[in-house]
Amino acid sequence: MRPPSPPRPALSFPTLESLASFLRPRLPPEALASWGTAPGSKTLVNLFLELSDGDCSLHAPSSSSPPPGGRVVRAVHVATVHIRNRRGARLVETGQLLSDGRVRRRGPRALSEKMRPGESPESAAARAVREELGAGGRVRVLGLAGAGAARVEERESASYPGLPARYVLHAVDAEVEGGVPEQGAFETEEAGEEGADGAVTVRRHYWEWVDDGEEEAREEHREAAAGARAG
């Protein structure tokens, strides 16, 4: 794992137009045009709302970056919630139905939620359960996983192609107590996202339970597929 990036000053934008003007010369050509149309992507309005709500921050490149100003980085703190059922299987999200009708494929990956300013990983995990599994889903949040140290990943954002992202991942353990199926695949309605003109929201989540050995096999398959594409 690469070391965390050095801290950079957070940027703020009073209007959608000011955000677009800042990003356009600092992203690859046609990047902004792909937002909201590329598979799994969101729109510039989504990013503006995330920044306004404190769900993420943008950081300027260092002064040594080459013209036209280097590349800006989107920073996000994320609570990843590892939910197990009574037989020890883990809940993973396999996809999302978006408000524009597209289906966004996911991982599969654990339930996750962007953390708000001042919010603990445990509080973000409890909020994620309410919003994504619904009021009937009874899940007990146990606390931070392992030693509680956050893991840092740096990669291009899937939601905003061409925009580098730095994810600080806080793993939280939890166990299901009822209210959702405990085997097979199922789906739930999103209860936390509010629509806004020009924004893409999540309408439905697709889930399934996987055993640890099954998940390891899937990860090996993904790595092999990635290697084949790279070759």
GROMACS elastic network, one bead per residue, 0.5 to 0.9 nm:
[ bonds ]
;  ai    aj funct       b0    kb
    1     4     6  0.89772   500
    1   151     6  0.85667   500
    1   152     6  0.77004   500
    1   153     6  0.76612   500
    2     5     6  0.86003   500
    2   152     6  0.79068   500
    2   153     6  0.78257   500
    2   154     6  0.82210   500
    3     6     6  0.89897   500
    3   152     6  0.77180   500
    4     7     6  0.86610   500
    4   152     6  0.63645   500
    4   153     6  0.82469   500
    4   154     6  0.85106   500
    4   166     6  0.86106   500
    4   168     6  0.89954   500
    5     8     6  0.85095   500
    5   154     6  0.86614   500
    5   166     6  0.81853   500
    7    10     6  0.89954   500
    7    59     6  0.84232   500
    8    58     6  0.89612   500
    8    59     6  0.55566   500
    8    60     6  0.63957   500
    8    61     6  0.74762   500
    8    62     6  0.75760   500
    9    58     6  0.82761   500
    9    59     6  0.55484   500
    9    60     6  0.63600   500
    9    61     6  0.89407   500
   10    57     6  0.61207   500
   10    58     6  0.55178   500
   10    60     6  0.69758   500
   11    57     6  0.70400   500
   11    58     6  0.54663   500
   11    59     6  0.57936   500
   11    60     6  0.69460   500
   12    19     6  0.83483   500
   12    51     6  0.76096   500
   12    52     6  0.83593   500
   12    57     6  0.81675   500
   12    58     6  0.76823   500
   13    16     6  0.73212   500
   13    17     6  0.86232   500
   13    18     6  0.59566   500
   13    19     6  0.56819   500
   13    22     6  0.89391   500
   13    48     6  0.80510   500
   13    51     6  0.82158   500
   13    52     6  0.83335   500
   14    17     6  0.85519   500
   14    18     6  0.68381   500
   14    19     6  0.79896   500
   14    52     6  0.86919   500
   15    18     6  0.52825   500
   15    19     6  0.65792   500
   15    20     6  0.88622   500
   15    48     6  0.80753   500
   16    19     6  0.52146   500
   16    20     6  0.63189   500
   16    21     6  0.87139   500
   16    44     6  0.78293   500
   16    45     6  0.70555   500
   16    48     6  0.62957   500
   17    20     6  0.50847   500
   17    21     6  0.61163   500
   17    22     6  0.85989   500
   18    21     6  0.51144   500
   18    22     6  0.61938   500
   18    23     6  0.86958   500
   19    22     6  0.52003   500
   19    23     6  0.62086   500
   19    24     6  0.85919   500
   19    44     6  0.84073   500
   19    48     6  0.73000   500
   20    23     6  0.52422   500
   20    24     6  0.59285   500
   20    32     6  0.82988   500
   20    44     6  0.75630   500
   21    24     6  0.55964   500
   21    25     6  0.76076   500
   22    25     6  0.68565   500
   22    26     6  0.72360   500
   23    26     6  0.51658   500
   23    27     6  0.61001   500
   23    32     6  0.82695   500
   23    71     6  0.87937   500
   23    72     6  0.77569   500
   23   163     6  0.89955   500
   24    27     6  0.57238   500
   24    28     6  0.81243   500
   24    29     6  0.80527   500
   24    30     6  0.88827   500
   24    31     6  0.82325   500
   24    32     6  0.71113   500
   25    28     6  0.78602   500
   25    29     6  0.82736   500
   25    68     6  0.66849   500
   25    69     6  0.80421   500
   26    67     6  0.89448   500
   26    68     6  0.67052   500
   26    69     6  0.65661   500
   26    70     6  0.63201   500
   26    71     6  0.53922   500
   26    72     6  0.67969   500
   26   163     6  0.88873   500
   27    30     6  0.82159   500
   27    31     6  0.62867   500
   27    32     6  0.77384   500
   27    70     6  0.88214   500
   27    71     6  0.67658   500
   27    72     6  0.80887   500
   27   162     6  0.60862   500
   27   163     6  0.66317   500
   28    31     6  0.55291   500
   28    32     6  0.84391   500
   28   162     6  0.61125   500
   28   163     6  0.84991   500
   29    32     6  0.78832   500
   29    33     6  0.86791   500
   29   162     6  0.89163   500
   30    33     6  0.51467   500
   30    34     6  0.64445   500
   31    34     6  0.53109   500
   31    35     6  0.68573   500
   31   160     6  0.80579   500
   31   161     6  0.62299   500
   31   162     6  0.56865   500
   31   163     6  0.81694   500
   32    35     6  0.53972   500
   32    36     6  0.88183   500
   32    43     6  0.82042   500
   32    44     6  0.73910   500
   32   160     6  0.80184   500
   32   161     6  0.79732   500
   32   162     6  0.82318   500
   33    36     6  0.79849   500
   33    37     6  0.78606   500
   34    37     6  0.53295   500
   34    38     6  0.53484   500
   34    41     6  0.78314   500
   34    42     6  0.89867   500
   34    43     6  0.85128   500
   34   160     6  0.82589   500
   34   161     6  0.72192   500
   35    38     6  0.61437   500
   35    41     6  0.55357   500
   35    42     6  0.54688   500
   35    44     6  0.67808   500
   35   159     6  0.75919   500
   35   160     6  0.59309   500
   35   161     6  0.68113   500
   36    39     6  0.80123   500
   36    40     6  0.78981   500
   36    41     6  0.51242   500
   36    44     6  0.79719   500
   36   159     6  0.84058   500
   36   160     6  0.83763   500
   36   199     6  0.84454   500
   36   200     6  0.73014   500
   37    40     6  0.80891   500
   37    41     6  0.65301   500
   37    42     6  0.77349   500
   37    43     6  0.82730   500
   38    41     6  0.54425   500
   38    42     6  0.83082   500
   38   159     6  0.88623   500
   38   160     6  0.89650   500
   38   161     6  0.79437   500
   39    42     6  0.89697   500
   39   102     6  0.78605   500
   39   103     6  0.82363   500
   39   104     6  0.68001   500
   39   105     6  0.85598   500
   39   158     6  0.86410   500
   39   159     6  0.87486   500
   40    98     6  0.88157   500
   40   102     6  0.78555   500
   40   103     6  0.74683   500
   40   105     6  0.70465   500
   40   106     6  0.87774   500
   40   158     6  0.66391   500
   40   159     6  0.60949   500
   40   160     6  0.88225   500
   41   104     6  0.82649   500
   41   157     6  0.88243   500
   41   158     6  0.61961   500
   41   160     6  0.57296   500
   41   161     6  0.70704   500
   41   200     6  0.87027   500
   42    45     6  0.81944   500
   42    46     6  0.62359   500
   42    47     6  0.78250   500
   42   158     6  0.86590   500
   42   159     6  0.51497   500
   42   160     6  0.62384   500
   42   199     6  0.72890   500
   42   200     6  0.58583   500
   42   201     6  0.83462   500
   43    46     6  0.51789   500
   43    47     6  0.67332   500
   43    48     6  0.88574   500
   43   159     6  0.80881   500
   43   160     6  0.74366   500
   43   198     6  0.71006   500
   43   199     6  0.60094   500
   43   200     6  0.66398   500
   44    47     6  0.51375   500
   44    48     6  0.62362   500
   44    49     6  0.86771   500
   44   160     6  0.81911   500
   44   198     6  0.81499   500
   44   199     6  0.77674   500
   45    48     6  0.50270   500
   45    49     6  0.61855   500
   45    50     6  0.86022   500
   45   196     6  0.82767   500
   45   197     6  0.79755   500
   45   198     6  0.58660   500
   45   199     6  0.53268   500
   45   200     6  0.83570   500
   46    49     6  0.51643   500
   46    50     6  0.61780   500
   46    51     6  0.86930   500
   46   196     6  0.86456   500
   46   198     6  0.77836   500
   46   199     6  0.51261   500
   46   200     6  0.67577   500
   46   201     6  0.84431   500
   47    50     6  0.50040   500
   47    51     6  0.62130   500
   47    52     6  0.85664   500
   47    56     6  0.83810   500
   47   160     6  0.82157   500
   47   199     6  0.88049   500
   48    51     6  0.52049   500
   48    52     6  0.61505   500
   48    53     6  0.86372   500
   49    53     6  0.60140   500
   49    54     6  0.84149   500
   49    55     6  0.83596   500
   49   199     6  0.85510   500
   50    53     6  0.52212   500
   50    54     6  0.60042   500
   50    56     6  0.57998   500
   50    57     6  0.80128   500
   51    54     6  0.51255   500
   51    55     6  0.61043   500
   51    56     6  0.55012   500
   51    57     6  0.57818   500
   51    58     6  0.77532   500
   52    55     6  0.77940   500
   52    56     6  0.86457   500
   53    56     6  0.80070   500
   53   116     6  0.76933   500
   53   117     6  0.87380   500
   54    57     6  0.68671   500
   54   115     6  0.83999   500
   54   116     6  0.58418   500
   54   117     6  0.60404   500
   55    76     6  0.69107   500
   55    77     6  0.79147   500
   55   114     6  0.58583   500
   55   115     6  0.61132   500
   55   116     6  0.52642   500
   55   117     6  0.73656   500
   56    74     6  0.67659   500
   56    75     6  0.56358   500
   56    77     6  0.72895   500
   56   114     6  0.76449   500
   56   115     6  0.82378   500
   56   116     6  0.80865   500
   57    73     6  0.82671   500
   57    74     6  0.57209   500
   57    75     6  0.52504   500
   57    76     6  0.67708   500
   58    72     6  0.66780   500
   58    73     6  0.56159   500
   58    75     6  0.61685   500
   59    72     6  0.57470   500
   59    73     6  0.52455   500
   59    74     6  0.64746   500
   59    75     6  0.73862   500
   60    63     6  0.87618   500
   60    69     6  0.86156   500
   60    70     6  0.82436   500
   60    71     6  0.73760   500
   60    72     6  0.50532   500
   60    73     6  0.67896   500
   61    64     6  0.80753   500
   61    65     6  0.63482   500
   61    69     6  0.70250   500
   61    70     6  0.55925   500
   61    71     6  0.56597   500
   61    72     6  0.54002   500
   61    73     6  0.73381   500
   62    65     6  0.55739   500
   62    69     6  0.85538   500
   62    70     6  0.76035   500
   62    71     6  0.88945   500
   63    66     6  0.83586   500
   63    69     6  0.80470   500
   63    70     6  0.85212   500
   64    69     6  0.88717   500
   64    70     6  0.83826   500
   65    68     6  0.84413   500
   65    69     6  0.61660   500
   65    71     6  0.78464   500
   66    69     6  0.60058   500
   66    70     6  0.54556   500
   67    70     6  0.59063   500
   68    71     6  0.86848   500
   69    72     6  0.85242   500
   71   163     6  0.78335   500
   71   164     6  0.75791   500
   72   163     6  0.71853   500
   72   164     6  0.70175   500
   72   165     6  0.87465   500
   73   163     6  0.66926   500
   73   164     6  0.51172   500
   73   165     6  0.53855   500
   73   166     6  0.68834   500
   74   157     6  0.81086   500
   74   163     6  0.70892   500
   74   164     6  0.62805   500
   74   166     6  0.61488   500
   74   167     6  0.84237   500
   75   164     6  0.87880   500
   75   165     6  0.57544   500
   75   167     6  0.60340   500
   75   168     6  0.78080   500
   76   114     6  0.66976   500
   76   115     6  0.76638   500
   76   165     6  0.75859   500
   76   166     6  0.63196   500
   76   167     6  0.50339   500
   76   168     6  0.62459   500
   76   169     6  0.84700   500
   77   113     6  0.85876   500
   77   114     6  0.58933   500
   77   115     6  0.55102   500
   77   116     6  0.81001   500
   77   121     6  0.89164   500
   77   166     6  0.85354   500
   77   167     6  0.59350   500
   77   169     6  0.61508   500
   77   170     6  0.75214   500
   78   112     6  0.65962   500
   78   113     6  0.55589   500
   78   115     6  0.54720   500
   78   121     6  0.76903   500
   78   124     6  0.83409   500
   78   167     6  0.68670   500
   78   168     6  0.60644   500
   78   170     6  0.60298   500
   78   171     6  0.84398   500
   79   111     6  0.84219   500
   79   112     6  0.55099   500
   79   113     6  0.53503   500
   79   114     6  0.64219   500
   79   115     6  0.65053   500
   79   120     6  0.86317   500
   79   121     6  0.52440   500
   79   122     6  0.76683   500
   79   123     6  0.89829   500
   79   124     6  0.62385   500
   79   125     6  0.60133   500
   79   128     6  0.86444   500
   79   168     6  0.85950   500
   79   169     6  0.60346   500
   79   171     6  0.59629   500
   79   172     6  0.67450   500
   80   109     6  0.88436   500
   80   110     6  0.61177   500
   80   111     6  0.59183   500
   80   113     6  0.66845   500
   80   114     6  0.89118   500
   80   121     6  0.82831   500
   80   125     6  0.72349   500
   80   169     6  0.66032   500
   80   170     6  0.59971   500
   80   172     6  0.59926   500
   80   173     6  0.85649   500
   81   110     6  0.59587   500
   81   111     6  0.52636   500
   81   112     6  0.58535   500
   81   113     6  0.83253   500
   81   122     6  0.88640   500
   81   125     6  0.60186   500
   81   126     6  0.89612   500
   81   128     6  0.83507   500
   81   129     6  0.86341   500
   81   141     6  0.84594   500
   81   170     6  0.85211   500
   81   171     6  0.61076   500
   81   173     6  0.59690   500
   81   174     6  0.66656   500
   82    90     6  0.67663   500
   82    91     6  0.70702   500
   82    92     6  0.82998   500
   82   110     6  0.58964   500
   82   111     6  0.70572   500
   82   112     6  0.88662   500
   82   145     6  0.84923   500
   82   171     6  0.71289   500
   82   172     6  0.60390   500
   82   174     6  0.58770   500
   82   175     6  0.80002   500
   83    89     6  0.82965   500
   83    90     6  0.56393   500
   83    91     6  0.55177   500
   83    92     6  0.82771   500
   83   110     6  0.77435   500
   83   111     6  0.79739   500
   83   139     6  0.78492   500
   83   140     6  0.88136   500
   83   141     6  0.85213   500
   83   172     6  0.85111   500
   83   173     6  0.62832   500
   83   175     6  0.50186   500
   83   176     6  0.64816   500
   84    87     6  0.78054   500
   84    88     6  0.54234   500
   84    89     6  0.53596   500
   84    91     6  0.62042   500
   84   173     6  0.82008   500
   84   174     6  0.65408   500
   84   176     6  0.62209   500
   84   209     6  0.84741   500
   85    88     6  0.52935   500
   85    89     6  0.56368   500
   85    90     6  0.66878   500
   85    91     6  0.78231   500
   85   175     6  0.58905   500
   85   176     6  0.53271   500
   85   177     6  0.76683   500
   85   178     6  0.89744   500
   85   182     6  0.64052   500
   85   183     6  0.87464   500
   85   209     6  0.84393   500
   86    89     6  0.75761   500
   86   175     6  0.78476   500
   86   176     6  0.75310   500
   86   177     6  0.82577   500
   86   182     6  0.81391   500
   87   182     6  0.88386   500
   88   211     6  0.72631   500
   88   212     6  0.84895   500
   89   182     6  0.86415   500
   89   183     6  0.85631   500
   89   209     6  0.58461   500
   89   210     6  0.53613   500
   89   212     6  0.69262   500
   90   110     6  0.81799   500
   90   208     6  0.83528   500
   90   209     6  0.54502   500
   90   210     6  0.53612   500
   90   211     6  0.62136   500
   90   212     6  0.72937   500
   90   215     6  0.89464   500
   91   109     6  0.83344   500
   91   110     6  0.65058   500
   91   111     6  0.76144   500
   91   182     6  0.88241   500
   91   207     6  0.68657   500
   91   208     6  0.58916   500
   91   210     6  0.65064   500
   91   211     6  0.89890   500
   92   106     6  0.89345   500
   92   107     6  0.83437   500
   92   108     6  0.56936   500
   92   111     6  0.64262   500
   92   206     6  0.86032   500
   92   207     6  0.56985   500
   92   208     6  0.56888   500
   92   209     6  0.62684   500
   92   210     6  0.72011   500
   93    96     6  0.80778   500
   93   105     6  0.88075   500
   93   106     6  0.63088   500
   93   107     6  0.73327   500
   93   108     6  0.53712   500
   93   109     6  0.53071   500
   93   110     6  0.59770   500
   93   111     6  0.62601   500
   93   205     6  0.70543   500
   93   206     6  0.57375   500
   93   208     6  0.66070   500
   93   209     6  0.88857   500
   94   104     6  0.86276   500
   94   105     6  0.60332   500
   94   107     6  0.61287   500
   94   109     6  0.68342   500
   94   205     6  0.79518   500
   94   206     6  0.55852   500
   94   207     6  0.56805   500
   94   208     6  0.71992   500
   95   103     6  0.66717   500
   95   104     6  0.53707   500
   95   107     6  0.80069   500
   95   108     6  0.76389   500
   95   204     6  0.85190   500
   95   205     6  0.61301   500
   95   206     6  0.50885   500
   95   207     6  0.73887   500
   96   102     6  0.83601   500
   96   103     6  0.55733   500
   96   105     6  0.65279   500
   96   106     6  0.73757   500
   96   202     6  0.64840   500
   96   203     6  0.73288   500
   96   204     6  0.56102   500
   96   206     6  0.59991   500
   97   100     6  0.83609   500
   97   101     6  0.64762   500
   97   102     6  0.60998   500
   97   104     6  0.63375   500
   97   105     6  0.89457   500
   97   201     6  0.87415   500
   97   202     6  0.59906   500
   97   203     6  0.55297   500
   97   205     6  0.65055   500
   97   206     6  0.81225   500
   98   101     6  0.54190   500
   98   102     6  0.53660   500
   98   103     6  0.60267   500
   98   104     6  0.70436   500
   98   200     6  0.66406   500
   98   201     6  0.56831   500
   98   203     6  0.54756   500
   98   204     6  0.71820   500
   99   102     6  0.73798   500
   99   195     6  0.85381   500
   99   199     6  0.87914   500
   99   200     6  0.58338   500
   99   201     6  0.52640   500
   99   202     6  0.59149   500
   99   203     6  0.58244   500
   99   204     6  0.89004   500
  100   103     6  0.89296   500
  100   200     6  0.67384   500
  100   201     6  0.80587   500
  105   108     6  0.79002   500
  106   109     6  0.63024   500
  107   110     6  0.85114   500
  108   207     6  0.86615   500
  108   208     6  0.88658   500
  108   215     6  0.86945   500
  108   218     6  0.88820   500
  109   112     6  0.82017   500
  111   125     6  0.84654   500
  111   128     6  0.74062   500
  111   129     6  0.80056   500
  111   132     6  0.81537   500
  112   124     6  0.87040   500
  112   125     6  0.73895   500
  112   128     6  0.67762   500
  113   124     6  0.64535   500
  113   125     6  0.68685   500
  113   127     6  0.80921   500
  113   128     6  0.57184   500
  114   124     6  0.74490   500
  114   128     6  0.88501   500
  115   118     6  0.82484   500
  115   119     6  0.61285   500
  115   120     6  0.75133   500
  115   121     6  0.70328   500
  115   123     6  0.86799   500
  115   124     6  0.57597   500
  115   125     6  0.87824   500
  116   119     6  0.53308   500
  116   120     6  0.83996   500
  116   124     6  0.76698   500
  117   120     6  0.87933   500
  119   122     6  0.82611   500
  119   123     6  0.63192   500
  119   124     6  0.64977   500
  120   123     6  0.52199   500
  120   124     6  0.62484   500
  120   125     6  0.85670   500
  121   124     6  0.50761   500
  121   125     6  0.60320   500
  121   126     6  0.86839   500
  121   143     6  0.83717   500
  121   144     6  0.75274   500
  121   170     6  0.62995   500
  121   171     6  0.77991   500
  121   172     6  0.69811   500
  122   126     6  0.62828   500
  122   127     6  0.86617   500
  122   141     6  0.68481   500
  122   142     6  0.82220   500
  122   143     6  0.61932   500
  122   144     6  0.72044   500
  122   172     6  0.66959   500
  122   173     6  0.89941   500
  123   126     6  0.51488   500
  123   127     6  0.62421   500
  123   128     6  0.86037   500
  123   141     6  0.89119   500
  124   127     6  0.50500   500
  124   128     6  0.60937   500
  124   129     6  0.87024   500
  125   128     6  0.50276   500
  125   129     6  0.63272   500
  125   130     6  0.88296   500
  125   141     6  0.72621   500
  125   172     6  0.71005   500
  125   174     6  0.87526   500
  126   129     6  0.52092   500
  126   130     6  0.64806   500
  126   131     6  0.88001   500
  126   139     6  0.81512   500
  126   140     6  0.82500   500
  126   141     6  0.67464   500
  127   130     6  0.51780   500
  127   131     6  0.61649   500
  127   132     6  0.84610   500
  127   192     6  0.87047   500
  128   131     6  0.51836   500
  128   132     6  0.57558   500
  128   133     6  0.77145   500
  128   192     6  0.83862   500
  129   132     6  0.54529   500
  129   133     6  0.52403   500
  129   134     6  0.68994   500
  129   135     6  0.83647   500
  129   137     6  0.72723   500
  129   138     6  0.82724   500
  129   139     6  0.71319   500
  130   133     6  0.58297   500
  130   134     6  0.50684   500
  130   135     6  0.56550   500
  130   136     6  0.83934   500
  130   137     6  0.73334   500
  130   138     6  0.87814   500
  130   191     6  0.75516   500
  130   192     6  0.80244   500
  131   134     6  0.56557   500
  131   135     6  0.77700   500
  131   189     6  0.83778   500
  131   190     6  0.58215   500
  131   193     6  0.80843   500
  132   135     6  0.89638   500
  132   188     6  0.67981   500
  132   189     6  0.67591   500
  132   190     6  0.50623   500
  132   191     6  0.63967   500
  132   192     6  0.73299   500
  132   204     6  0.81831   500
  132   205     6  0.69731   500
  133   136     6  0.74944   500
  133   137     6  0.55269   500
  133   138     6  0.86523   500
  133   179     6  0.89395   500
  133   180     6  0.78176   500
  133   187     6  0.84993   500
  133   188     6  0.58538   500
  133   189     6  0.73312   500
  133   190     6  0.74857   500
  133   191     6  0.84383   500
  133   205     6  0.82115   500
  134   137     6  0.55818   500
  134   138     6  0.88399   500
  134   179     6  0.89086   500
  134   188     6  0.69058   500
  134   189     6  0.69461   500
  134   190     6  0.72601   500
  134   191     6  0.67119   500
  135   138     6  0.77501   500
  135   179     6  0.85332   500
  135   191     6  0.87928   500
  136   178     6  0.80338   500
  136   180     6  0.73384   500
  137   176     6  0.78191   500
  137   177     6  0.80147   500
  137   178     6  0.62664   500
  137   180     6  0.55530   500
  138   175     6  0.87592   500
  138   176     6  0.60631   500
  138   177     6  0.52644   500
  138   178     6  0.51402   500
  138   179     6  0.55634   500
  138   180     6  0.77047   500
  139   174     6  0.66251   500
  139   175     6  0.56178   500
  139   177     6  0.54714   500
  139   178     6  0.71853   500
  139   179     6  0.85254   500
  140   173     6  0.88229   500
  140   174     6  0.54894   500
  140   175     6  0.53861   500
  140   176     6  0.63013   500
  140   177     6  0.68880   500
  141   144     6  0.88768   500
  141   172     6  0.74180   500
  141   173     6  0.63167   500
  141   175     6  0.67241   500
  141   176     6  0.88511   500
  142   145     6  0.84470   500
  142   172     6  0.72809   500
  142   173     6  0.53880   500
  142   174     6  0.50438   500
  142   175     6  0.74092   500
  143   148     6  0.85869   500
  143   171     6  0.86669   500
  143   172     6  0.55265   500
  143   173     6  0.56545   500
  143   174     6  0.72743   500
  144   147     6  0.74490   500
  144   148     6  0.50711   500
  144   149     6  0.84194   500
  144   170     6  0.73785   500
  144   171     6  0.59014   500
  144   173     6  0.60378   500
  145   148     6  0.55144   500
  145   149     6  0.83148   500
  145   170     6  0.81967   500
  145   171     6  0.54196   500
  145   172     6  0.50627   500
  145   173     6  0.53802   500
  146   149     6  0.76598   500
  146   171     6  0.82769   500
  146   172     6  0.88043   500
  146   173     6  0.88174   500
  148   170     6  0.73633   500
  148   171     6  0.72832   500
  148   172     6  0.82843   500
  149   169     6  0.88954   500
  149   170     6  0.72141   500
  149   171     6  0.82965   500
  150   168     6  0.62307   500
  150   169     6  0.53839   500
  150   171     6  0.71531   500
  151   167     6  0.80628   500
  151   168     6  0.57631   500
  151   169     6  0.50496   500
  151   170     6  0.67216   500
  151   171     6  0.83096   500
  152   166     6  0.70270   500
  152   167     6  0.56449   500
  152   169     6  0.61302   500
  153   165     6  0.81685   500
  153   166     6  0.58396   500
  153   167     6  0.51319   500
  153   168     6  0.66124   500
  153   169     6  0.77274   500
  154   157     6  0.88659   500
  154   164     6  0.73109   500
  154   165     6  0.56811   500
  154   167     6  0.62300   500
  154   168     6  0.88245   500
  155   158     6  0.88068   500
  155   163     6  0.87269   500
  155   164     6  0.57480   500
  155   165     6  0.54430   500
  155   166     6  0.66544   500
  155   167     6  0.82762   500
  156   159     6  0.88914   500
  156   160     6  0.78963   500
  156   161     6  0.66150   500
  156   162     6  0.62476   500
  156   163     6  0.56922   500
  156   165     6  0.54521   500
  156   166     6  0.84288   500
  157   160     6  0.52143   500
  157   161     6  0.57171   500
  157   162     6  0.70771   500
  157   163     6  0.57563   500
  157   164     6  0.57692   500
  157   165     6  0.53232   500
  157   166     6  0.85196   500
  158   161     6  0.57249   500
  158   162     6  0.86381   500
  158   163     6  0.86490   500
  159   163     6  0.88600   500
  160   163     6  0.57845   500
  160   164     6  0.85227   500
  161   164     6  0.81744   500
  176   179     6  0.82341   500
  176   180     6  0.80863   500
  176   182     6  0.83350   500
  177   180     6  0.86349   500
  178   181     6  0.77800   500
  178   182     6  0.81007   500
  179   182     6  0.89811   500
  180   186     6  0.83865   500
  181   184     6  0.74991   500
  181   185     6  0.80902   500
  181   186     6  0.70843   500
  182   185     6  0.88521   500
  182   208     6  0.86943   500
  182   209     6  0.71957   500
  183   186     6  0.85787   500
  183   208     6  0.72512   500
  183   209     6  0.58889   500
  183   210     6  0.86704   500
  184   207     6  0.84387   500
  184   208     6  0.55913   500
  184   209     6  0.59707   500
  184   210     6  0.84956   500
  185   206     6  0.74113   500
  185   207     6  0.55496   500
  185   209     6  0.68207   500
  186   205     6  0.85721   500
  186   206     6  0.60959   500
  186   207     6  0.53615   500
  186   208     6  0.62785   500
  187   204     6  0.68827   500
  187   205     6  0.54545   500
  187   207     6  0.57830   500
  187   208     6  0.85120   500
  188   203     6  0.87879   500
  188   204     6  0.56832   500
  188   205     6  0.52637   500
  188   206     6  0.67266   500
  188   207     6  0.80588   500
  189   202     6  0.86251   500
  189   203     6  0.60088   500
  189   205     6  0.62815   500
  190   193     6  0.69094   500
  190   202     6  0.63772   500
  190   203     6  0.52283   500
  190   204     6  0.53190   500
  190   205     6  0.67950   500
  191   194     6  0.84283   500
  191   203     6  0.81327   500
  191   204     6  0.89970   500
  192   202     6  0.89426   500
  193   201     6  0.63178   500
  193   202     6  0.68557   500
  193   203     6  0.81966   500
  194   201     6  0.72428   500
  195   198     6  0.85823   500
  195   199     6  0.65798   500
  195   200     6  0.73797   500
  195   201     6  0.62769   500
  196   199     6  0.53663   500
  196   200     6  0.80171   500
  196   201     6  0.85461   500
  197   200     6  0.86690   500
  202   205     6  0.76662   500
  210   213     6  0.82414   500
  210   214     6  0.61686   500
  210   215     6  0.63131   500
  211   214     6  0.52035   500
  211   215     6  0.62992   500
  211   216     6  0.87688   500
  212   215     6  0.51524   500
  212   216     6  0.62603   500
  212   217     6  0.87309   500
  213   216     6  0.51320   500
  213   217     6  0.62977   500
  213   218     6  0.87108   500
  214   217     6  0.51593   500
  214   218     6  0.62977   500
  214   219     6  0.87363   500
  215   218     6  0.50255   500
  215   219     6  0.62082   500
  215   220     6  0.86988   500
  216   219     6  0.50711   500
  216   220     6  0.62870   500
  216   221     6  0.86598   500
  217   220     6  0.51400   500
  217   221     6  0.62378   500
  217   222     6  0.87229   500
  218   221     6  0.50025   500
  218   222     6  0.62124   500
  218   223     6  0.86662   500
  219   222     6  0.50629   500
  219   223     6  0.62073   500
  219   224     6  0.85884   500
  220   223     6  0.51291   500
  220   224     6  0.61281   500
  220   225     6  0.85777   500
  221   224     6  0.50949   500
  221   225     6  0.61169   500
  221   226     6  0.85642   500
  222   225     6  0.50912   500
  222   226     6  0.61063   500
  222   227     6  0.85774   500
  223   226     6  0.50504   500
  223   227     6  0.61483   500
  223   228     6  0.86284   500
  224   227     6  0.50476   500
  224   228     6  0.61980   500
  224   229     6  0.87027   500
  225   228     6  0.50609   500
  225   229     6  0.62630   500
  225   230     6  0.86186   500
  226   229     6  0.51520   500
  226   230     6  0.61662   500
  226   231     6  0.86338   500
  227   230     6  0.50208   500
  227   231     6  0.61351   500
  228   231     6  0.51154   500
